[in-house]
Amino acid sequence: MKINHTIKLALTGLALASGLSSCSSVKGYQKSKLNDSDMELSARKSQKFEQSFQLYREGGSGANGGKSGGGCGCN
């Protein structure tokens, strides 16, 4: 029973230590990297192209707030 308690205590301590160490503040010289285009939360250019291609080909109305019309591209 003592080994079981020791293992539980060690796992709890490890989980607590890893949880506390994951939070850190951003230093001044690291803030310049936050403005990189890779850090944007918007869709990537390849995804935007794929979406526009699919919307054009599908021709569905109101798919992603886009234009409605046929698949020929002549609204």
Secondary structure as GFF3:
##gff-version 3
##sequence-region A 1 75
A	DSSP	alpha_helix	2	21	.	.	.	ID=ss1
A	DSSP	three_ten_helix	28	35	.	.	.	ID=ss2
A	DSSP	three_ten_helix	37	39	.	.	.	ID=ss3
A	DSSP	alpha_helix	45	58	.	.	.	ID=ss4
###
